[in-house]
Amino acid sequence: MVLETLNPMHYNITSLVLDVTPMATVPILILMCFLFLIWNHEETSSIPGPGYCMGIGPLLSHGRFLWMGVGNACNYYNKMYGEFVRVWISGEETFIISK
């Protein structure tokens, strides 16, 4: 009886994996979601400008500067956010100050 329970051929490995998978998947998914939220958390800035939004904001502001040129893009951001604006150019935070 003891040898029969210790025999690895006695257990069906696929049923064992299917039984363990749902129990292990839920905590791993919860941990991944929690780490993703912490990684993307950013303090809100008091300086107006386009939001960071997981890296999409810097891509959009840099693309606007490439597409419109520096002068027109600065005028656009000044109309949208005021005379002191935070934008991203080449992935670096840049401040536009104008009056």
PANU-34702 format. One record per residue: residue in three letters; y, z, x of N, C-alpha, C in turn. Coordinates in steps of 0.05 Angstrom, whole numbers, plus 5000, padded with zeros to 4 digits. Layout:
N
<type->ALA&n.Y->Y&n.Z->Z&n.X->X&ca.Y->Y&ca.Z->Z&ca.X->X&c.Y->Y&c.Z->Z&c.X->X>
...
***
This chain:
99
<type->MET&n.Y->4976&n.Z->5000&n.X->5016&ca.Y->5000&ca.Z->5000&ca.X->5000&c.Y->5025&c.Z->5000&c.X->5017>
<type->VAL&n.Y->5026&n.Z->5017&n.X->5038&ca.Y->5049&ca.Z->5019&ca.X->5056&c.Y->5052&c.Z->4993&c.X->5071>
<type->LEU&n.Y->5030&n.Z->4981&n.X->5081&ca.Y->5032&ca.Z->4956&ca.X->5096&c.Y->5041&c.Z->4933&c.X->5078>
<type->GLU&n.Y->5034&n.Z->4934&n.X->5053&ca.Y->5043&ca.Z->4913&ca.X->5035&c.Y->5073&c.Z->4914&c.X->5030>
<type->THR&n.Y->5085&n.Z->4938&n.X->5028&ca.Y->5114&ca.Z->4940&ca.X->5024&c.Y->5129&c.Z->4933&c.X->5049>
<type->LEU&n.Y->5118&n.Z->4937&n.X->5073&ca.Y->5131&ca.Z->4930&ca.X->5098&c.Y->5128&c.Z->4901&c.X->5106>
<type->ASN&n.Y->5111&n.Z->4887&n.X->5093&ca.Y->5106&ca.Z->4859&ca.X->5098&c.Y->5131&c.Z->4842&c.X->5090>
<type->PRO&n.Y->5144&n.Z->4828&n.X->5109&ca.Y->5168&ca.Z->4813&ca.X->5103&c.Y->5162&c.Z->4790&c.X->5084>
<type->MET&n.Y->5138&n.Z->4780&n.X->5083&ca.Y->5132&ca.Z->4758&ca.X->5065&c.Y->5130&c.Z->4768&c.X->5036>
<type->HIS&n.Y->5129&n.Z->4794&n.X->5033&ca.Y->5127&ca.Z->4806&ca.X->5006&c.Y->5154&c.Z->4802&c.X->4991>
<type->TYR&n.Y->5176&n.Z->4802&n.X->5005&ca.Y->5203&ca.Z->4799&ca.X->4993&c.Y->5211&c.Z->4770&c.X->4992>
<type->ASN&n.Y->5224&n.Z->4762&n.X->4971&ca.Y->5236&ca.Z->4736&ca.X->4969&c.Y->5264&c.Z->4738&c.X->4980>
<type->ILE&n.Y->5269&n.Z->4725&n.X->5003&ca.Y->5295&ca.Z->4728&ca.X->5016&c.Y->5318&c.Z->4716&c.X->4999>
<type->THR&n.Y->5313&n.Z->4696&n.X->4983&ca.Y->5335&ca.Z->4684&ca.X->4967&c.Y->5343&c.Z->4704&c.X->4945>
<type->SER&n.Y->5325&n.Z->4718&n.X->4934&ca.Y->5333&ca.Z->4737&ca.X->4913&c.Y->5348&c.Z->4761&c.X->4926>
<type->LEU&n.Y->5341&n.Z->4768&n.X->4950&ca.Y->5355&ca.Z->4790&ca.X->4964&c.Y->5383&c.Z->4781&c.X->4971>
<type->VAL&n.Y->5387&n.Z->4757&n.X->4980&ca.Y->5414&ca.Z->4747&ca.X->4987&c.Y->5431&c.Z->4745&c.X->4961>
<type->LEU&n.Y->5420&n.Z->4735&n.X->4940&ca.Y->5435&ca.Z->4732&ca.X->4915&c.Y->5442&c.Z->4760&c.X->4903>
<type->ASP&n.Y->5426&n.Z->4780&n.X->4908&ca.Y->5432&ca.Z->4806&ca.X->4898&c.Y->5455&c.Z->4819&c.X->4914>
<type->VAL&n.Y->5455&n.Z->4814&n.X->4940&ca.Y->5475&ca.Z->4827&ca.X->4957&c.Y->5502&c.Z->4812&c.X->4957>
<type->THR&n.Y->5502&n.Z->4786&n.X->4953&ca.Y->5526&ca.Z->4770&ca.X->4955&c.Y->5548&c.Z->4779&c.X->4936>
<type->PRO&n.Y->5543&n.Z->4782&n.X->4910&ca.Y->5565&ca.Z->4790&ca.X->4893&c.Y->5577&c.Z->4818&c.X->4900>
<type->MET&n.Y->5561&n.Z->4836&n.X->4910&ca.Y->5571&ca.Z->4862&ca.X->4917&c.Y->5588&c.Z->4860&c.X->4942>
<type->ALA&n.Y->5582&n.Z->4843&n.X->4961&ca.Y->5597&ca.Z->4840&ca.X->4985&c.Y->5621&c.Z->4822&c.X->4982>
<type->THR&n.Y->5621&n.Z->4804&n.X->4963&ca.Y->5643&ca.Z->4785&ca.X->4960&c.Y->5668&c.Z->4797&c.X->4949>
<type->VAL&n.Y->5665&n.Z->4814&n.X->4929&ca.Y->5688&ca.Z->4826&ca.X->4916&c.Y->5705&c.Z->4842&c.X->4935>
<type->PRO&n.Y->5695&n.Z->4861&n.X->4951&ca.Y->5712&ca.Z->4876&ca.X->4969&c.Y->5724&c.Z->4858&c.X->4991>
<type->ILE&n.Y->5710&n.Z->4838&n.X->5000&ca.Y->5721&ca.Z->4820&ca.X->5020&c.Y->5744&c.Z->4804&c.X->5008>
<type->LEU&n.Y->5742&n.Z->4794&n.X->4984&ca.Y->5764&ca.Z->4779&ca.X->4971&c.Y->5788&c.Z->4797&c.X->4966>
<type->ILE&n.Y->5783&n.Z->4822&n.X->4958&ca.Y->5805&ca.Z->4840&ca.X->4953&c.Y->5819&c.Z->4846&c.X->4979>
<type->LEU&n.Y->5805&n.Z->4850&n.X->5001&ca.Y->5817&ca.Z->4855&ca.X->5027&c.Y->5833&c.Z->4831&c.X->5037>
<type->MET&n.Y->5822&n.Z->4807&n.X->5033&ca.Y->5836&ca.Z->4783&ca.X->5041&c.Y->5862&c.Z->4780&c.X->5025>
<type->CYS&n.Y->5862&n.Z->4785&n.X->4999&ca.Y->5886&ca.Z->4783&ca.X->4983&c.Y->5907&c.Z->4804&c.X->4992>
<type->PHE&n.Y->5898&n.Z->4828&n.X->4997&ca.Y->5916&ca.Z->4849&ca.X->5007&c.Y->5929&c.Z->4841&c.X->5033>
<type->LEU&n.Y->5913&n.Z->4831&n.X->5052&ca.Y->5924&ca.Z->4823&ca.X->5078&c.Y->5943&c.Z->4799&c.X->5075>
<type->PHE&n.Y->5937&n.Z->4781&n.X->5057&ca.Y->5954&ca.Z->4758&ca.X->5053&c.Y->5981&c.Z->4768&c.X->5042>
<type->LEU&n.Y->5981&n.Z->4787&n.X->5023&ca.Y->6006&ca.Z->4797&ca.X->5012&c.Y->6023&c.Z->4812&c.X->5033>
<type->ILE&n.Y->6010&n.Z->4827&n.X->5050&ca.Y->6024&ca.Z->4841&ca.X->5072&c.Y->6035&c.Z->4821&c.X->5091>
<type->TRP&n.Y->6020&n.Z->4801&n.X->5098&ca.Y->6029&ca.Z->4781&ca.X->5118&c.Y->6053&c.Z->4766&c.X->5108>
<type->ASN&n.Y->6054&n.Z->4760&n.X->5082&ca.Y->6076&ca.Z->4744&ca.X->5071&c.Y->6099&c.Z->4761&c.X->5061>
<type->HIS&n.Y->6097&n.Z->4787&n.X->5062&ca.Y->6119&ca.Z->4804&ca.X->5052&c.Y->6142&c.Z->4802&c.X->5072>
<type->GLU&n.Y->6166&n.Z->4799&n.X->5060&ca.Y->6190&ca.Z->4797&ca.X->5077&c.Y->6212&c.Z->4813&c.X->5063>
<type->GLU&n.Y->6227&n.Z->4827&n.X->5079&ca.Y->6249&ca.Z->4841&ca.X->5068&c.Y->6270&c.Z->4822&c.X->5058>
<type->THR&n.Y->6282&n.Z->4828&n.X->5035&ca.Y->6303&ca.Z->4810&ca.X->5025&c.Y->6328&c.Z->4813&c.X->5042>
<type->SER&n.Y->6340&n.Z->4791&n.X->5048&ca.Y->6364&ca.Z->4791&ca.X->5064&c.Y->6388&c.Z->4793&c.X->5047>
<type->SER&n.Y->6409&n.Z->4806&n.X->5057&ca.Y->6434&ca.Z->4808&ca.X->5042&c.Y->6451&c.Z->4782&c.X->5045>
<type->ILE&n.Y->6443&n.Z->4765&n.X->5064&ca.Y->6457&ca.Z->4740&ca.X->5069&c.Y->6446&c.Z->4719&c.X->5050>
<type->PRO&n.Y->6463&n.Z->4705&n.X->5035&ca.Y->6453&ca.Z->4685&ca.X->5016&c.Y->6442&c.Z->4660&c.X->5030>
<type->GLY&n.Y->6424&n.Z->4647&n.X->5017&ca.Y->6413&ca.Z->4622&ca.X->5028&c.Y->6386&c.Z->4617&c.X->5015>
<type->PRO&n.Y->6374&n.Z->4594&n.X->5022&ca.Y->6348&ca.Z->4588&ca.X->5010&c.Y->6327&c.Z->4609&c.X->5018>
<type->GLY&n.Y->6308&n.Z->4614&n.X->5000&ca.Y->6287&ca.Z->4634&ca.X->5005&c.Y->6267&c.Z->4624&c.X->5025>
<type->TYR&n.Y->6252&n.Z->4643&n.X->5036&ca.Y->6231&ca.Z->4636&ca.X->5056&c.Y->6207&c.Z->4624&c.X->5043>
<type->CYS&n.Y->6197&n.Z->4636&n.X->5022&ca.Y->6175&ca.Z->4626&ca.X->5005&c.Y->6151&c.Z->4615&c.X->5021>
<type->MET&n.Y->6139&n.Z->4632&n.X->5037&ca.Y->6115&ca.Z->4625&ca.X->5053&c.Y->6119&c.Z->4601&c.X->5072>
<type->GLY&n.Y->6143&n.Z->4598&n.X->5082&ca.Y->6148&ca.Z->4577&ca.X->5102&c.Y->6158&c.Z->4551&c.X->5090>
<type->ILE&n.Y->6159&n.Z->4549&n.X->5063&ca.Y->6168&ca.Z->4525&ca.X->5051&c.Y->6199&c.Z->4522&c.X->5053>
<type->GLY&n.Y->6213&n.Z->4544&n.X->5050&ca.Y->6242&ca.Z->4544&ca.X->5052&c.Y->6253&c.Z->4533&c.X->5079>
<type->PRO&n.Y->6242&n.Z->4542&n.X->5102&ca.Y->6251&ca.Z->4531&ca.X->5127&c.Y->6245&c.Z->4501&c.X->5129>
<type->LEU&n.Y->6222&n.Z->4492&n.X->5119&ca.Y->6216&ca.Z->4463&ca.X->5120&c.Y->6236&c.Z->4447&c.X->5103>
<type->LEU&n.Y->6242&n.Z->4457&n.X->5080&ca.Y->6261&ca.Z->4443&ca.X->5062&c.Y->6289&c.Z->4442&c.X->5074>
<type->SER&n.Y->6299&n.Z->4465&n.X->5085&ca.Y->6326&ca.Z->4465&ca.X->5096&c.Y->6327&c.Z->4447&c.X->5121>
<type->HIS&n.Y->6307&n.Z->4448&n.X->5138&ca.Y->6307&ca.Z->4431&ca.X->5162&c.Y->6306&c.Z->4401&c.X->5153>
<type->GLY&n.Y->6289&n.Z->4395&n.X->5133&ca.Y->6288&ca.Z->4368&ca.X->5123&c.Y->6315&c.Z->4358&c.X->5112>
<type->ARG&n.Y->6329&n.Z->4376&n.X->5098&ca.Y->6355&ca.Z->4369&ca.X->5087&c.Y->6375&c.Z->4363&c.X->5109>
<type->PHE&n.Y->6374&n.Z->4378&n.X->5131&ca.Y->6392&ca.Z->4372&ca.X->5154&c.Y->6385&c.Z->4346&c.X->5167>
<type->LEU&n.Y->6359&n.Z->4340&n.X->5169&ca.Y->6351&ca.Z->4314&ca.X->5180&c.Y->6359&c.Z->4291&c.X->5162>
<type->TRP&n.Y->6356&n.Z->4294&n.X->5136&ca.Y->6360&ca.Z->4273&ca.X->5117&c.Y->6390&c.Z->4268&c.X->5112>
<type->MET&n.Y->6405&n.Z->4290&n.X->5107&ca.Y->6433&ca.Z->4287&ca.X->5100&c.Y->6452&c.Z->4287&c.X->5124>
<type->GLY&n.Y->6444&n.Z->4297&n.X->5146&ca.Y->6462&ca.Z->4301&ca.X->5169&c.Y->6474&c.Z->4328&c.X->5168>
<type->VAL&n.Y->6485&n.Z->4337&n.X->5190&ca.Y->6494&ca.Z->4365&ca.X->5192&c.Y->6518&c.Z->4369&c.X->5173>
<type->GLY&n.Y->6538&n.Z->4351&n.X->5173&ca.Y->6562&ca.Z->4356&ca.X->5157&c.Y->6556&c.Z->4357&c.X->5127>
<type->ASN&n.Y->6541&n.Z->4338&n.X->5117&ca.Y->6535&ca.Z->4337&ca.X->5088&c.Y->6517&c.Z->4360&c.X->5080>
<type->ALA&n.Y->6498&n.Z->4367&n.X->5097&ca.Y->6480&ca.Z->4390&ca.X->5090&c.Y->6496&c.Z->4416&c.X->5090>
<type->CYS&n.Y->6514&n.Z->4419&n.X->5109&ca.Y->6531&ca.Z->4444&ca.X->5109&c.Y->6548&c.Z->4445&c.X->5084>
<type->ASN&n.Y->6559&n.Z->4423&n.X->5076&ca.Y->6575&ca.Z->4422&ca.X->5052&c.Y->6558&c.Z->4429&c.X->5027>
<type->TYR&n.Y->6533&n.Z->4419&n.X->5026&ca.Y->6515&ca.Z->4424&ca.X->5004&c.Y->6509&c.Z->4454&c.X->5003>
<type->TYR&n.Y->6502&n.Z->4466&n.X->5025&ca.Y->6495&ca.Z->4495&ca.X->5025&c.Y->6520&c.Z->4512&c.X->5019>
<type->ASN&n.Y->6543&n.Z->4504&n.X->5028&ca.Y->6567&ca.Z->4519&ca.X->5022&c.Y->6574&c.Z->4518&c.X->4993>
<type->LYS&n.Y->6569&n.Z->4496&n.X->4979&ca.Y->6573&ca.Z->4494&ca.X->4951&c.Y->6553&c.Z->4511&c.X->4935>
<type->MET&n.Y->6528&n.Z->4511&n.X->4946&ca.Y->6507&ca.Z->4526&ca.X->4932&c.Y->6509&c.Z->4556&c.X->4935>
<type->TYR&n.Y->6515&n.Z->4566&n.X->4960&ca.Y->6512&ca.Z->4594&ca.X->4967&c.Y->6538&c.Z->4608&c.X->4976>
<type->GLY&n.Y->6559&n.Z->4593&n.X->4981&ca.Y->6584&ca.Z->4605&ca.X->4990&c.Y->6590&c.Z->4598&c.X->5019>
<type->GLU&n.Y->6610&n.Z->4613&n.X->5030&ca.Y->6619&ca.Z->4605&ca.X->5057&c.Y->6603&c.Z->4617&c.X->5080>
<type->PHE&n.Y->6585&n.Z->4635&n.X->5075&ca.Y->6568&ca.Z->4646&ca.X->5096&c.Y->6539&c.Z->4644&c.X->5086>
<type->VAL&n.Y->6524&n.Z->4626&n.X->5099&ca.Y->6497&ca.Z->4618&ca.X->5090&c.Y->6477&c.Z->4621&c.X->5112>
<type->ARG&n.Y->6453&n.Z->4629&n.X->5105&ca.Y->6430&ca.Z->4630&ca.X->5124&c.Y->6411&c.Z->4607&c.X->5118>
<type->VAL&n.Y->6406&n.Z->4589&n.X->5138&ca.Y->6387&ca.Z->4567&ca.X->5135&c.Y->6369&c.Z->4567&c.X->5159>
<type->TRP&n.Y->6350&n.Z->4549&n.X->5159&ca.Y->6332&ca.Z->4546&ca.X->5182&c.Y->6335&c.Z->4518&c.X->5193>
<type->ILE&n.Y->6339&n.Z->4516&n.X->5219&ca.Y->6340&ca.Z->4490&ca.X->5232&c.Y->6320&c.Z->4492&c.X->5255>
<type->SER&n.Y->6301&n.Z->4474&n.X->5256&ca.Y->6279&ca.Z->4474&ca.X->5276&c.Y->6264&c.Z->4500&c.X->5276>
<type->GLY&n.Y->6260&n.Z->4512&n.X->5253&ca.Y->6245&ca.Z->4537&ca.X->5251&c.Y->6260&c.Z->4562&c.X->5259>
<type->GLU&n.Y->6285&n.Z->4560&n.X->5267&ca.Y->6301&ca.Z->4583&ca.X->5275&c.Y->6322&c.Z->4589&c.X->5253>
<type->GLU&n.Y->6326&n.Z->4614&n.X->5249&ca.Y->6346&ca.Z->4623&ca.X->5229&c.Y->6373&c.Z->4616&c.X->5240>
<type->THR&n.Y->6389&n.Z->4602&n.X->5224&ca.Y->6416&ca.Z->4593&ca.X->5232&c.Y->6436&c.Z->4601&c.X->5211>
<type->PHE&n.Y->6459&n.Z->4610&n.X->5219&ca.Y->6480&ca.Z->4618&ca.X->5200&c.Y->6502&c.Z->4597&c.X->5200>
<type->ILE&n.Y->6510&n.Z->4589&n.X->5176&ca.Y->6532&ca.Z->4570&ca.X->5173&c.Y->6556&c.Z->4586&c.X->5163>
<type->ILE&n.Y->6578&n.Z->4586&n.X->5178&ca.Y->6602&ca.Z->4600&ca.X->5170&c.Y->6624&c.Z->4579&c.X->5167>
<type->SER&n.Y->6635&n.Z->4578&n.X->5143&ca.Y->6656&ca.Z->4559&ca.X->5138&c.Y->6676&c.Z->4570&c.X->5118>
<type->LYS&n.Y->6699&n.Z->4559&n.X->5116&ca.Y->6718&ca.Z->4567&ca.X->5097&c.Y->6731&c.Z->4543&c.X->5084>
***
